[in-house]
C-alpha cells in the first residue's frame, strides 16, 4: 500500500490521530517505572533533566533543512503534547552523514522548462570534501555566501510562490548564521523559525550528546554483555519482518548482524579522532571485551567488570544505528514516539525485537507525513495537461481500431478530450456522409452473426474503418499536438510535484495551514 500523500495539502496518519492521546497515557502508565535492560524511564529522564511529572512526546530526524512532510511530525508532537498536558521534544540525529540527504531547489527558465537544482552549502573545496564523510555533529554551519546564492537562485529562478518565501526567510536565515556557527545550532535556528510561524515550541535533544551519557553507556553495556542472545533476537526480528512482508532482499530494511573471525557485528557506529564512523565489531574472552572498528580506528580493549566506566573514559564514541536508536528513545525518553513513513518501517522491526528481549508488548507509536507543493496551482494545472497524454493516446488508438466511436461514444470523448479540441471532433461529427458510414458499420457488425453474410460483412467493416479513419486527419493532428504539449510540460510538472524541497521554498501560509489541519485531525479524525 502506498502511504505517501500524493496531493497538495494531504496528510497520512497511522493509526487515526484521535487514538493517539489514549495511547500516550497507556504507554506512560505501563512503561514509565518498569526496568528495561536494567534501567527505568523515570530515572533516565531525571538524568537528562527532562520532566517526569508529565507525558513526553518525541520525534527525531537528521538535521536537514526540513520539508513539510518532516515538519508534520513536529507539529503532530506539539498538538499531541498539548492534548495530554505534556511536552514536545525533538531529537537531532546528528550522527548521520550529510550525503545521505541531498537538498534541491526548483528552477524554471524563461521558456518554462524546469529542473531540480542540487544545492551546495559550502564554497571551499576543503569544506566540500569534509562534508562527504563527516557526521553533522562535527560540521560547521553553511557558508554565508553559499546560503545567499541558494536563496538568490530561488528568488531568480524559482516559481512565483517562492519569491514570497525567500522574502520572508532570507534575512532571518542570514542573521542566524552570525550566532549559530555549528550545523546543529543553525538547524535548531531553522526549527525556531518554523515554530515562530506556527506559535509552537519544542525542546531539542542532540543525538551526539545523548550517546555520550551514562544512560546510553548503560544501554551499550547491556548489549555488549548479552551480545550473543541479543544479536540472535535482532536477526530473528529482521527475518520475521521480511517473511511477514514478503521481502526477499537480505539488506532490507537493514542487513542481519554477522559473525566473522570470532567477532560479533553490533548495530552501533564507532568514531574516534578522525570523526569518521564505521561499524563496531565485538568479541569477549571471559574477562574482557574487544571492540574493533573496521577501517582505521583500530582495536579497543575493556574489562567486562568495569565496562561502563572504561567505555565512558575511552576516546571511542559509540553511536546507535537506526534500530537501537529508536529502541533507546522509546524505552526511556518518551511516552509516545512519532515517526515519518520511512521510520515506521524500522519501527516494525523494533517492535518485534522489543518483544523478544523483554517478553512484553512494545509501547505504541504514531506515523504522520504530509505533502505540500511549492506551486500547487501550477502543479495541479500541469497534472491535468500531463494526464491528457494518456487519455489522448487511448482515444488515438480507439479511433484507429473503432473509428465509429466518434459517433457512438460522443458523450465519452466530450468528457475525456479537452474542450479546446472539441471543434475538430465536431466537424467530423456533423459530416452526414461520415455518419452514414458509421451507421453502416453498425449494421455490418450485426451481420457478422450470420455465417453466410460474415465474409462480406468483415470485408465491408475493414473498408469503412479505412474510409472513416482517413477522414479524421484534423482530429488526429490535434491529438498528436496535444500529446506533444503534454510531454513538453511533464518535466516541469515532475519538478513542481517534488515534495522534499527545503522549508524556505514554501510560503509561511503553508505551515499555518499544516498546523490547522493537524489540529482538526486530532479533534475530528483525518478525512
C-alpha positions as CSV (number, residue, x, y, z in Angstrom):
1,X,0.0,0.0,0.0
2,X,1.4,3.4,-1.0
3,X,1.3,5.6,2.1
4,X,2.9,8.8,0.9
5,X,0.3,11.5,0.3
6,X,0.0,12.4,-3.3
7,X,-1.7,15.7,-3.5
8,X,-1.1,19.2,-2.1
9,X,-2.3,19.6,1.5
10,X,-2.9,15.9,2.1
11,X,-1.7,14.0,5.2
12,X,-1.2,10.4,6.2
13,X,-1.7,9.3,9.8
14,X,-1.2,5.8,11.3
15,X,-3.2,5.0,13.4
16,X,-6.0,7.5,13.3
17,X,-4.8,10.6,15.3
18,X,-7.8,10.6,17.5
19,X,-6.4,7.4,19.0
20,X,-3.0,8.8,19.9
21,X,-4.0,10.6,23.2
22,X,-5.1,7.4,24.9
23,X,-2.0,5.6,23.5
24,X,0.2,8.2,25.2
25,X,-1.5,7.7,28.6
26,X,-1.4,3.9,28.3
27,X,2.3,3.9,27.4
28,X,3.1,6.1,30.3
29,X,1.1,4.0,32.8
30,X,2.7,0.8,31.6
31,X,6.4,1.7,30.9
32,X,7.4,4.8,33.0
33,X,8.5,2.9,36.1
34,X,9.4,-0.6,34.9
35,X,13.1,-1.6,34.5
36,X,14.0,-2.3,30.8
37,X,17.5,-3.6,30.2
38,X,18.4,-2.6,33.8
39,X,17.2,1.0,33.9
40,X,13.9,2.8,34.2
41,X,12.5,5.6,32.0
42,X,11.8,7.7,35.1
43,X,15.4,7.6,36.2
44,X,16.8,8.2,32.7
45,X,14.6,11.3,32.3
46,X,15.8,12.6,35.6
47,X,19.4,12.2,34.4
48,X,18.7,14.4,31.3
49,X,16.7,16.9,33.4
50,X,13.6,16.1,31.4
51,X,10.2,16.5,33.1
52,X,9.0,13.4,35.0
53,X,5.6,14.8,36.1
54,X,4.0,14.9,32.6
55,X,4.0,12.9,29.3
56,X,6.7,13.5,26.7
57,X,6.1,13.2,23.0
58,X,9.2,12.7,20.9
59,X,10.1,13.0,17.3
60,X,13.5,12.7,15.6
61,X,15.3,13.3,12.3
62,X,18.6,14.1,10.7
63,X,19.3,17.9,11.0
64,X,18.5,18.5,7.4
65,X,16.5,21.6,6.3
66,X,13.0,20.2,6.8
67,X,10.4,20.0,4.2
68,X,6.7,20.0,5.1
69,X,6.5,16.2,5.3
70,X,9.1,16.2,8.1
71,X,7.7,19.2,9.8
72,X,4.4,17.4,10.1
73,X,6.0,15.2,12.8
74,X,6.9,18.2,14.9
75,X,3.5,19.8,14.6
76,X,1.8,16.5,15.5
77,X,4.1,16.2,18.5
78,X,3.1,19.7,19.6
79,X,-0.6,19.1,19.2
80,X,-0.4,15.7,20.9
81,X,1.6,17.1,23.8
82,X,-0.9,19.9,24.2
83,X,-3.8,17.4,24.4
84,X,-2.2,15.4,27.3
85,X,-0.7,18.4,29.1
86,X,2.8,17.2,28.1
87,X,5.9,18.4,26.5
88,X,7.1,18.0,22.8
89,X,10.7,17.1,22.3
90,X,12.7,16.7,19.1
91,X,15.9,14.7,18.7
92,X,18.6,15.6,16.2
93,X,20.1,12.5,14.6
94,X,23.4,14.4,14.1
95,X,25.5,11.2,13.8
96,X,24.2,10.9,10.3
97,X,26.3,11.9,7.2
98,X,25.1,14.8,5.0
99,X,25.5,12.9,1.7
100,X,22.6,10.7,2.9
101,X,20.2,13.6,2.2
102,X,20.5,15.8,-0.8
103,X,18.9,19.2,-0.9
104,X,17.3,20.7,-4.1
105,X,15.6,23.9,-5.1
106,X,13.2,24.2,-8.1
107,X,14.4,26.2,-11.1
108,X,12.3,27.3,-14.1
109,X,13.8,29.1,-17.1
110,X,12.2,31.7,-19.3
111,X,11.0,29.1,-21.7
112,X,9.1,27.3,-18.9
113,X,11.4,24.3,-18.7
114,X,12.2,23.2,-15.1
115,X,14.7,21.2,-13.2
116,X,15.6,20.3,-9.6
117,X,18.9,22.0,-8.9
118,X,21.1,20.4,-6.2
119,X,22.4,23.0,-3.8
120,X,25.7,23.2,-2.1
121,X,26.0,24.7,1.4
122,X,29.8,25.2,1.2
123,X,32.1,27.1,-1.1
124,X,35.6,25.9,-0.2
125,X,36.9,22.7,-1.6
126,X,38.1,21.5,1.8
127,X,34.7,22.1,3.4
128,X,33.0,20.2,0.5
129,X,35.5,17.3,0.9
130,X,34.9,17.2,4.7
131,X,31.1,17.2,4.2
132,X,31.2,14.0,2.3
133,X,32.4,11.9,5.2
134,X,31.8,13.8,8.4
135,X,28.8,13.4,10.6
136,X,26.6,16.5,11.1
137,X,27.7,16.7,14.7
138,X,31.2,17.9,13.6
139,X,30.1,20.1,10.7
140,X,30.1,23.9,10.7
141,X,27.0,25.9,9.7
142,X,26.6,26.6,5.9
143,X,28.8,29.3,4.4
144,X,27.1,32.6,4.3
145,X,28.0,33.1,0.6
146,X,26.7,29.7,-0.3
147,X,23.4,30.2,1.5
148,X,22.9,33.7,-0.1
149,X,23.5,32.1,-3.5
150,X,20.9,29.4,-2.8
151,X,18.3,32.0,-1.8
152,X,19.1,34.4,-4.7
153,X,18.8,31.5,-7.2
154,X,15.5,30.5,-5.7
155,X,14.3,34.1,-6.0
156,X,15.5,34.4,-9.6
157,X,14.6,31.0,-11.0
158,X,12.0,29.5,-8.6
159,X,8.3,29.5,-9.2
160,X,6.4,32.7,-8.4
161,X,5.3,31.4,-5.0
162,X,9.0,31.1,-4.0
163,X,9.5,34.8,-4.3
164,X,7.3,35.4,-1.2
165,X,9.0,32.6,0.7
166,X,12.5,34.0,0.1
167,X,11.4,37.5,1.1
168,X,10.2,36.0,4.4
169,X,13.1,33.7,5.3
170,X,16.2,35.4,3.8
171,X,17.1,37.9,6.4
172,X,16.2,35.6,9.3
173,X,18.4,32.8,7.9
174,X,21.4,35.1,7.2
175,X,21.2,36.7,10.6
176,X,21.0,33.3,12.2
177,X,24.4,32.4,10.7
178,X,26.0,35.2,12.8
179,X,25.4,33.4,16.1
180,X,24.8,29.8,15.1
181,X,28.2,28.6,14.0
182,X,27.7,24.8,14.0
183,X,25.4,22.8,11.7
184,X,23.3,21.6,14.7
185,X,22.9,25.2,16.0
186,X,21.9,26.5,12.6
187,X,19.4,23.7,12.1
188,X,17.8,24.4,15.5
189,X,17.6,28.1,14.4
190,X,15.6,26.9,11.4
191,X,13.3,24.9,13.6
192,X,12.7,28.0,15.7
193,X,11.7,30.0,12.6
194,X,9.0,27.4,11.8
195,X,7.9,27.3,15.4
196,X,7.5,31.1,15.4
197,X,5.3,30.9,12.3
198,X,3.1,28.2,14.0
199,X,3.2,29.5,17.6
200,X,4.6,26.2,18.8
201,X,7.7,25.2,20.7
202,X,9.7,22.1,21.5
203,X,12.8,21.1,23.4
204,X,15.7,19.8,21.4
205,X,17.8,16.7,22.3
206,X,21.1,16.4,20.4
207,X,21.9,12.8,19.5
208,X,25.7,13.0,19.8
209,X,25.2,14.3,23.4
210,X,22.7,11.6,24.3
211,X,25.1,8.9,23.1
212,X,27.8,10.3,25.4
213,X,25.6,10.0,28.5
214,X,25.6,7.5,31.4
215,X,22.1,6.1,30.5
216,X,23.3,5.3,27.0
217,X,26.5,3.7,28.2
218,X,24.3,1.5,30.4
219,X,22.4,0.6,27.3
220,X,25.6,-0.2,25.3
221,X,27.0,-2.1,28.3
222,X,23.9,-4.3,28.4
223,X,24.2,-5.0,24.7
224,X,27.8,-6.0,24.9
225,X,27.2,-8.1,28.0
226,X,24.4,-10.0,26.2
227,X,25.5,-9.6,22.6
228,X,25.1,-13.3,21.6
229,X,21.5,-13.6,22.5
230,X,20.6,-10.0,21.5
231,X,22.3,-10.5,18.1
232,X,20.2,-13.6,17.6
233,X,17.0,-11.9,18.6
234,X,17.9,-8.9,16.4
235,X,18.3,-11.2,13.3
236,X,15.2,-13.1,14.2
237,X,13.2,-9.9,14.3
238,X,14.5,-8.9,10.9
239,X,13.8,-12.3,9.4
240,X,10.3,-12.3,10.8
241,X,9.7,-8.8,9.4
242,X,10.9,-9.9,5.9
243,X,8.7,-13.0,6.0
244,X,5.6,-11.1,7.0
245,X,6.1,-8.5,4.3
246,X,7.2,-10.9,1.5
247,X,10.7,-9.3,1.3
248,X,13.4,-11.5,-0.2
249,X,16.3,-9.0,-0.3
250,X,18.5,-9.6,2.7
251,X,19.6,-6.0,3.2
252,X,16.0,-4.6,3.5
253,X,15.3,-2.7,5.8
254,X,18.8,-3.3,7.2
255,X,21.2,-6.3,6.9
256,X,21.3,-9.0,9.6
257,X,24.2,-8.8,12.0
258,X,27.1,-11.1,11.1
259,X,29.7,-13.2,12.9
260,X,33.2,-13.1,11.4
261,X,36.6,-14.1,12.7
262,X,35.2,-14.6,16.2
263,X,33.8,-11.0,16.2
264,X,30.1,-10.2,16.5
265,X,28.8,-7.3,14.4
266,X,26.9,-4.8,16.5
267,X,24.2,-2.3,15.4
268,X,26.4,0.6,16.6
269,X,28.8,3.1,14.9
270,X,32.2,3.8,16.2
271,X,34.0,7.1,15.8
272,X,37.3,8.4,17.2
273,X,39.8,11.0,16.3
274,X,39.2,11.1,12.6
275,X,35.5,12.0,13.1
276,X,34.6,9.2,10.6
277,X,32.3,6.5,11.6
278,X,32.2,2.8,10.9
279,X,30.6,-0.4,12.3
280,X,31.7,-1.7,15.7
281,X,32.5,-5.4,16.0
282,X,32.9,-7.1,19.4
283,X,34.3,-10.2,21.0
284,X,34.8,-11.4,24.5
285,X,37.3,-13.8,26.1
286,X,35.6,-14.1,29.5
287,X,37.2,-11.2,31.3
288,X,37.5,-8.5,28.6
289,X,35.6,-7.3,25.6
290,X,37.5,-6.1,22.5
291,X,35.8,-3.6,20.2
292,X,37.1,-3.3,16.6
293,X,36.1,-0.5,14.2
294,X,36.6,-1.5,10.7
295,X,38.7,1.0,8.9
296,X,41.4,3.0,10.7
297,X,40.1,3.2,14.2
298,X,41.9,0.1,15.5
299,X,41.1,-2.1,18.5
300,X,39.9,-1.1,22.0
301,X,40.0,-3.5,25.0
302,X,37.8,-3.1,28.1
303,X,37.4,-5.2,31.2
304,X,33.9,-6.7,31.5
305,X,33.8,-6.0,35.2
306,X,34.4,-2.3,34.6
307,X,32.9,-2.0,31.2
308,X,30.7,1.1,31.6
309,X,33.4,3.2,33.3
310,X,36.0,2.3,30.8
311,X,33.7,3.0,27.8
312,X,33.0,6.4,29.3
313,X,36.7,7.2,29.5
314,X,37.5,5.9,26.1
315,X,38.2,8.2,23.1
316,X,35.9,5.9,21.1
317,X,32.5,7.4,20.5
318,X,29.7,4.8,20.3
319,X,26.6,5.8,18.4
320,X,23.5,3.7,17.7
321,X,22.3,2.7,14.2
322,X,18.6,3.0,13.3
323,X,17.1,0.2,15.3
324,X,18.8,0.6,18.7
325,X,18.4,4.4,18.3
326,X,14.6,4.4,18.4
327,X,14.6,1.5,20.8
328,X,16.5,3.6,23.3
329,X,14.2,6.6,22.7
330,X,11.0,4.6,23.1
331,X,12.3,2.7,26.1
332,X,13.4,5.7,28.1
333,X,12.9,9.2,26.6
334,X,9.2,9.4,25.7
335,X,5.7,8.2,26.3
336,X,4.9,8.3,22.5
337,X,7.3,8.4,19.5
338,X,6.2,9.9,16.2
339,X,7.7,8.6,13.0
340,X,7.6,9.5,9.4
341,X,6.6,6.8,6.9
342,X,10.1,5.6,6.3
343,X,10.9,5.4,10.0
344,X,7.8,3.4,10.6
345,X,9.3,0.6,8.6
346,X,12.2,0.3,11.1
347,X,9.8,0.5,14.0
348,X,8.0,-2.7,12.9
349,X,11.4,-4.4,13.4
350,X,11.9,-2.6,16.7
351,X,8.5,-3.8,18.0
352,X,9.5,-7.4,17.2
353,X,12.9,-7.1,18.8
354,X,11.5,-5.4,21.9
355,X,9.0,-8.2,22.5
356,X,11.7,-10.8,22.0
357,X,14.1,-9.2,24.5
358,X,11.5,-8.2,27.2
359,X,8.6,-10.6,26.6
360,X,6.1,-7.7,26.8
361,X,4.3,-5.9,24.1
362,X,6.1,-2.7,23.0
363,X,4.8,0.9,23.5
364,X,2.5,2.3,20.8
365,X,3.8,4.9,18.4
366,X,2.4,7.0,15.6
367,X,3.2,7.8,11.9
368,X,2.5,11.1,10.1
369,X,3.5,12.7,6.9
370,X,2.2,15.4,4.6
371,X,2.7,16.6,1.0
372,X,2.8,20.3,0.1
373,X,4.0,21.5,-3.3
374,X,5.9,24.7,-3.9
375,X,3.4,25.9,-6.5
376,X,0.3,23.9,-6.0
377,X,-1.9,25.7,-8.5
378,X,0.6,25.4,-11.4
379,X,1.3,21.8,-10.5
380,X,-2.3,20.9,-10.5
381,X,-2.8,22.6,-13.9
382,X,0.1,20.7,-15.3
383,X,-1.2,17.5,-13.8
384,X,-4.3,18.0,-16.0
385,X,-2.2,18.5,-19.1
386,X,0.0,15.6,-18.4
387,X,-3.0,13.3,-17.8
388,X,-4.2,14.3,-21.3
389,X,-1.2,12.5,-22.8
390,X,-2.6,9.1,-21.5
391,X,-6.2,9.9,-22.4
392,X,-5.4,11.3,-25.8
393,X,-3.3,8.2,-26.5
394,X,-6.2,6.0,-25.6
395,X,-8.5,7.9,-28.0
396,X,-6.0,7.9,-30.8
397,X,-5.9,4.1,-30.6
398,X,-9.6,3.8,-30.2
399,X,-10.4,5.8,-33.3
400,X,-7.9,3.8,-35.3
401,X,-9.5,0.5,-34.4
402,X,-13.1,1.6,-34.0
403,X,-13.5,4.9,-35.8
404,X,-17.3,4.8,-35.4
405,X,-16.7,5.7,-31.7
406,X,-16.7,9.3,-32.8
407,X,-20.4,8.9,-33.4
408,X,-21.4,6.1,-30.9
409,X,-19.4,7.4,-27.9
410,X,-19.9,11.1,-28.3
411,X,-20.5,11.7,-24.5
412,X,-17.3,9.8,-23.7
413,X,-14.9,11.8,-25.8
414,X,-16.6,15.1,-24.8
415,X,-15.9,14.2,-21.2
416,X,-12.3,13.0,-21.8
417,X,-10.9,15.3,-24.5
418,X,-10.0,18.9,-23.6
419,X,-12.8,21.3,-24.6
420,X,-10.5,23.3,-26.9
421,X,-10.1,20.2,-29.1
422,X,-13.8,19.6,-29.5
423,X,-14.3,21.8,-32.6
424,X,-12.1,19.4,-34.7
425,X,-14.2,16.4,-33.4
426,X,-17.5,18.3,-34.1
427,X,-16.6,19.0,-37.7
428,X,-16.5,15.3,-38.4
429,X,-19.5,14.6,-36.2
430,X,-21.6,16.9,-38.4
431,X,-20.5,15.3,-41.6
432,X,-23.5,13.3,-42.8
433,X,-21.5,11.1,-45.1
434,X,-19.3,10.0,-42.2
435,X,-22.3,9.4,-40.0
436,X,-23.8,7.2,-42.7
437,X,-20.6,5.2,-42.8
438,X,-20.7,4.8,-39.0
439,X,-24.3,3.6,-39.2
440,X,-23.4,1.2,-42.0
441,X,-20.6,-0.3,-39.9
442,X,-23.1,-1.0,-37.0
443,X,-25.2,-2.9,-39.5
444,X,-22.2,-4.8,-40.8
445,X,-21.2,-5.8,-37.3
446,X,-24.6,-7.2,-36.7
447,X,-24.3,-9.2,-40.0
448,X,-21.2,-11.0,-38.6
449,X,-23.6,-13.1,-36.6
450,X,-24.9,-14.7,-39.8
451,X,-22.3,-17.2,-41.1
452,X,-23.5,-16.6,-44.7
453,X,-23.0,-12.9,-44.5
454,X,-19.9,-12.9,-42.4
455,X,-17.2,-12.8,-45.1
456,X,-18.8,-9.9,-46.9
457,X,-19.5,-8.0,-43.7
458,X,-16.0,-8.4,-42.5
459,X,-14.7,-7.0,-45.8
460,X,-17.0,-4.1,-45.6
461,X,-16.1,-3.3,-42.0
462,X,-12.5,-3.1,-43.0
463,X,-13.3,-0.7,-45.9
464,X,-15.4,1.5,-43.6
465,X,-12.7,1.7,-41.0
466,X,-10.3,2.9,-43.6
467,X,-12.6,5.5,-45.0
468,X,-13.6,6.9,-41.7
469,X,-10.1,6.9,-40.3
470,X,-8.8,8.6,-43.4
471,X,-11.3,11.4,-42.8
472,X,-10.0,12.1,-39.3
473,X,-6.9,14.0,-40.3
474,X,-7.6,17.2,-38.4
475,X,-8.7,15.2,-35.3
476,X,-5.5,13.1,-35.4
477,X,-3.4,16.2,-35.9
478,X,-5.0,17.9,-32.8
479,X,-4.5,14.7,-30.7
480,X,-0.8,14.4,-31.8
481,X,-0.2,18.1,-30.9
482,X,-1.9,17.6,-27.5
483,X,0.3,14.6,-26.7
484,X,3.4,16.6,-27.7
485,X,2.3,19.5,-25.4
486,X,1.7,17.1,-22.5
487,X,5.2,15.6,-23.0
488,X,6.7,19.1,-23.0
489,X,5.3,20.0,-19.7
490,X,5.8,16.6,-18.0
491,X,9.3,17.6,-16.8
492,X,8.1,20.8,-15.3
493,X,5.2,19.0,-13.6
494,X,7.7,16.5,-12.1
495,X,9.8,19.3,-10.8
496,X,6.9,21.1,-9.2
497,X,5.5,17.8,-7.9
498,X,8.6,17.1,-5.9
499,X,7.6,17.1,-2.2
500,X,11.0,17.4,-0.5
501,X,12.2,21.0,-1.1
502,X,13.5,22.8,2.0
503,X,11.2,24.8,4.1
504,X,12.5,28.1,2.8
505,X,11.0,27.3,-0.6
506,X,7.5,27.5,0.9
507,X,5.3,30.4,1.8
508,X,4.7,30.9,5.6
509,X,1.0,30.2,5.0
510,X,1.9,26.6,4.2
511,X,3.0,26.0,7.7
512,X,0.0,27.7,9.3
513,X,-2.3,25.6,7.1
514,X,-0.4,22.5,8.2
515,X,-0.9,23.4,11.9
516,X,-4.7,23.9,11.4
517,X,-5.2,20.7,9.5
518,X,-3.3,18.7,12.2
519,X,-5.3,20.4,14.9
520,X,-8.5,19.3,13.2
521,X,-7.2,15.8,12.6
522,X,-6.6,15.3,16.3
523,X,-10.0,16.7,17.2
524,X,-12.2,15.1,14.5
525,X,-10.1,12.4,12.8
526,X,-8.3,12.7,9.4
527,X,-10.7,12.6,6.4
